[in-house]
Amino acid sequence: MEYMSGELLILILVIVTAIAFDFTNGFHDTGNAMATSIATGALKPKAAVTLSAILNLVGAFLSVEVAATITRDVLNIQTDTGDLALGLDPQTAMMIIFAGLVGGILWNLITWLLGLPSSSSHALFGGLIGAGLAGIGTAGVNWGGIMAKVVVPAFLSPAIACAIAAVGTWLVYAFTKRVNAKRRETGFRWGQIGTASLVSLAHGTGDAQKTMGVIALALIAHGSLTTTNIEEHGLPVWIIFVCGVAIALGTYLGGWRIIRTLGKGLVEIDSPQGMAAEASSAAIILTSSTFGMALSTTHVATGSILGSGVGKPGAQVRWGVAGRMAAAWLITMPAAGIVGALCFFLENGIGGLAGAITVFVILVFASLYMYLHSRRQKVDASNVNADWDDNVPAGSAR
């Protein structure tokens, strides 16, 4: 009985941590949808994050294809019949998932503190892979699924988004070159509200599902849910609702440090560029969600913003900032994976529920430290559009 109640408490801890990850995903990725609209003045900062939060919540209810990908294409925790694979017991399987979530959260918070728009999705996958390797070995990772649904899209999506946005931006300026600049700017600001809303909806459709999939995987490991049940009836409504609310609340909080980097650090954006970038991002993200690809919205949005700078004649692109972002992208999965593996070794070394609680306490204190450190150079709605200074760290504003 004691063992069973320990399993249940670990399951609860996993669900709480998954919701916390979903929350960090929300504020980490708000800039993907709203940075350009805020930078051009199409939307006031607070109005932008409120609109984005509402649409993220709506988007969470539109599809479960990506959630299904998470349950079967990252870790080999279950067999085709829904039983635990590789001799795993429920407690070990849940501890692997928990350690992976901790790795993802810590990397999200570190990059948020630095103002670097790295991928929340890849932080999650990296954490899970690292914990899976530590707990099961190479056989515990679905390498085919990772390559097809994560790694290949990670390299292709920013390049495709950049190309589409560049062509779109060039066409916009070519077709409107005879239009009065002020009238053009005003018209495209209205268009930006529509395209930014579509990106927010797409983000909810894709990213909220990743946490839904992790919670479903934990329930499968615990024995409270089966793959057959998911295939026949879909995910339980409470999972969809809780994940949708968590990502919406995180989105509303703002993530201003990353919004600043995307909106001011890469390109000085005008409304036509912003609309072209957002339309490109929305089209790519929605298409990928339909096919169950766990695409990084950060990679897509950043590629689109860079493309809008390339496509506008005479625009200045800050390639140094882009290079720092690319470096963060390359180390996201390995870094989160190392943290996930260390967390599993620690909790497994201490053992059972006590080990999981120890790691959870470390996560809480690390998160609190980074939050307090961020207050030293505060970025919020009041200074998110301040002029960019290359001599000031990306996560700061003066």
N, C-alpha and C positions, 0 to 999 in steps of 0.2 A: 504493500500500500504506500509505504514511504517513497519507493522508487517511482511509482506511478504519479504521485503528487509532485515529485521532483521534475518528472517529464512535463507535466502540465504547466508548472511554473516556468520552465525553460521555453515552452511554446509561447506562453504569454509574453515573456521577455523578448522573444524573436519578433512577435507581432508588434509590440510597442516600438522596438528598434526599427522595424521596417517602416512604420508610420513616420518615425523621426527622419529616416532617410528620405521618404516621400516629401516631407516638409522642406528639407534642405534642397531637394531637387527643385521644388517650386521657386524658392528665392534665388537659387543659383542660376536658373534658366529663364527668369523673367525677361532678361535683356534680349533673349533670342527673338521674342515677339515684339517688344515695345521699345527697345533702345533707339531705333531710328525715328520712331514717331515722337519720342520725347526730345531727341536731339534737334529735330526740325521744328518743334513747336506745334506739331499737328495735334498732340494731346498734352495736357498738363500732366506732370509726373504722377500725382496721386490718382487722377482719373484714369491714366493708362494702366496702372497696376490693378485698380479695382475692376476695370473692364476685362483685363487679362485673367484675373482670378475667377470671375464668373464663367468665362468661356472655357477655362481649364476644367472647371467642375462639370460643365455640360459635356465637354469632349470625353471625359472619363467614362461616360455611359454609352459611347457610340460604337465601341468595338472591343473585342477581347483577343484578337489574333496575336498581338505582341505578348500578352500575358501567357498564352499557350506556348509561345516560343520559349519563354523563360523557364517554364516547368519541364521542358523536354530537351532543349538544345544547348544548355550551359553545363549542368552537372549531371552525371549518370547516377543519380540517387535512387531512381526507381526503374523497374523493369516495365515491359509493355503491359503487364497485367496490373501494374500499380503497386506491386510489392517492392520493398527496399532491396536494392541491388548490392552486390559486392560484399555481402556479409555484414552490412551496416545494421546497427541497432537504432531505434528511433532517437535516442538521446544524442548519440554521436552525429547523426544526420542533421539534427536541429542545431547542434553546436557549430557545425560547419557553416550552415546558413547564417547563423548569428555572427560568427567571426567575419564572414564576408561582408555583411551589412556594416559592421563597425569600420572595416577598411574603406568602404565606399563613403561613409559619412565623414570620416576624418580627412580624406582627400578632398571632398567637396568643401569642407570648412577651410582647409589650408589654401586652396586656390581662390576661394571667395575672399579670404583675408588679403591675398595678393592682388585681387582684382583681375584674375586670369580666367577667362571663360572656357574652362576645360569641360570635358564631357562627364555629366553625372552618370550617364548610362555606362560608359566605359569604366568609371570608378566602381560602379556596382559589379560589373562583370569581372573586373580585375580582382576585387575583393573576394568574390565567390570562387574564382579560379584558384587564387592563392590558398584560400582555406581548403578548397577541395584537394589540391595537391598535398597539403600538409596532413589532411585527415584520411585521404584514401589513396593518393598516389596518382600517377598519370592516367590510370584507367578510370579515375573518377571524373575526368573532364571530357565532355563531348567535343572533341577537337574539330570534327567535321561541321557540327552546328556552329561553333564559334567562328570558324573560318568563313562559312557561307553567310551567316546572319549578322556577324559583328565586324570581323577584321576587314573583309573585302569592301563592304559598304563604308567603313571608316576611311579608307583611302580614296574611294571613288566619289563619295558624296560631296566633299568640299570642292573638288575640282569641277564636278558637274554643276553644282550650285553657282560657282564662280563664273563658269562659262555662260550659263543661262542668264544670270543677272547682268553680266557684261553686255550681252547681245540685247537684252531687254532695255537696259539703260541707254545704250547707243540709239536704239530705235525710238525711244521716248523723246530724246533730245533732237533727233533728226526730224521727227514728225511735228514737233512743237517749236521749232526754232524761230518761226515767224510770230509766235504768240508772245504777247507782252509778258516779260519775266515775272512781274508781280502777280498777274492773273494766273500764269502757269503754276506758280508756287502755291497760290491759294487753292486752286483746283486739285492739285496733287495731294495737298494736305488732307482734303476730304477723302481722296482715294486711299491714302495711307491708313485712315481709321478702319476702312473695310479690310484691307490686306493684313494689317496688324491683328485684327480680330480673327481672321482666318488662321493665322499662324498660332495664336493662342488656342484656338479650338483644336488645331492639329497637334499641338504640344500635349494637351490633355488626352487626346486620343492615343498618343504614343507613349509618353513618359509615365503617366499615372498607371498604365498597364504593367509596367516593369515591376513596380512594387506589388501590384495585385498578384503577379506571377510568383514572386518570392513568398508572399504569405500563403498562396495556394500550395507551393512546394513544401513549406513548413508543415502545413496541415496534412499533406500526403505523407510526409515523414512520420508524423505523429500517429497517423492512422485515422484521422478525423475526416479525411476526404480521399477520393480515389480519382484516377484519371478518367475512368469510365463515367463517373458522375459528372465530371466537368464536360466531357464530350456530349453527354446526353442532355444535361440541364444548364450548362454554362457555369460561370463562377457564381458563388453565393452573392446575393445582392448586397449584403453588409460589407463584403470586401470591396466591392466597387464603390459604394457610398463613402466608406471611411477613407479610402485612398484618394478619391476625388476631392473630399473636403480637406485632407491634409495638404495636397499639392496646391489647392486653391488658397489656403491660408498662407502657405509659404510664398506663393506668388504675390499675394497682397502685401506681405512684409516688405518686398521690394528688391532686395539684392542690389542695392544702388551702386556698389563698387564695380560690379561687373557690367551693369547698365552703362556706367560712365565709360568704361574701356571700349565697349562695343559701339556706343553712340558717338564718342568724341575721339577715341584713341586711334582707330584704324583709318578713317576717312572723315573729312568734313562734309557731312551729308546734306544735300538739298532734298526737297520733297520728292521730285521725280525719281531720284536715286533710291530713296527710302521705299517708295511704292514698288519699284522694280525688284528690289532685294526681298521685300516681304512676300510679294507674289511668287517669286522663285522658291523661297523657303517653304511656303505653304503647299505648293504643288508637289514638291519632292517629299516632304514629310507625310502628307496624306497618302501619296502613292505607296510609300514604303510600309506604312501602317496596314494598308490593305493586304499586302503580301506577307505580313507578319515579321518584317525585318525590324530588328531592334536598333534603329538608326539613331545616331547622335544628333539631336536638334541643334546643339551648339556648333558642331562641325558644319552643318548645313547653313545656319544663320551667318556664321562668320565667313564662309565661302561666298555667300550671297552679298554681304556687305563689301567684301574685297572686290567682287565682280562689279558692283555699282561704281566703285572708284576707278576701276580699269576702263569701264565703258563710257565714262564721262570725259570728254576732251578737256585736258588741262587740270584734272583733279589730282590732288596730292594723296598718295597712299603711303602710310607710315609702315614700311616693310619691316622695320626693326621691331615694332610692336607685334606685327603678324608673326615674325620669327620666334618671338618669345612664346606666343600662343602655340605655335606648332611644336615647340620643344616640350611644352606642358602636355600637349596631346600625346606625344610619343612616350612619355614616361607615366602617363596616367594609369594604364592597366598594370604595368610592372610595380609601380609604387603602391597602389591600392592592394595589389596581390601580396606584396611583402608584408604590409600591415595586417591583411587578412590571415596570412599564414602565422605571423607572430602571435596574433590574438588567439588562434586555435591552439597553438602550442602552449600558451599560457593557461588558457581555461582547461585544456586537457591535462596539463601538468598538475594543476590544483585539484581538478576533478569535479565532474558533475555540476550541480547547481551552484556550489560555492565558486567554481571557476568562472561560470558565466556571469555571476553577480560581480565578481572582481573586475572582469573586463568591462562590464557595463558602468561601474563606478569610474574606471579610468576614462571611458568615453565621456561621461558627464563632466568630469573635471577638465579634460582637454578642451571640450567644447566651450565651457565657461571661460577658460583662459583666453581662447582665441576671440571670443565675443568681447571680453573686457579690453583686450589688446586693440581691437578694431576701433574702440571709442576714442583712442588717442588721436587718430586722424579720421574724423567722422565724415562719411559721405552719405548724404540723404537727399531728399527731394529738393532741398534748398540750394544745393551746390553741385548736383549731378551734371548740370550743363555748363559748369565753369570752363573757361578756356583751358585747352590741354597744354601741359608743360612736359616736354620730354625728359626734363631733369628731375621730375617728381615721380615716385613709384606709381605704378599703374593703379594700385588700390587706394590712392589718395586723391585729394582735391584741395586746391588752394585758390 
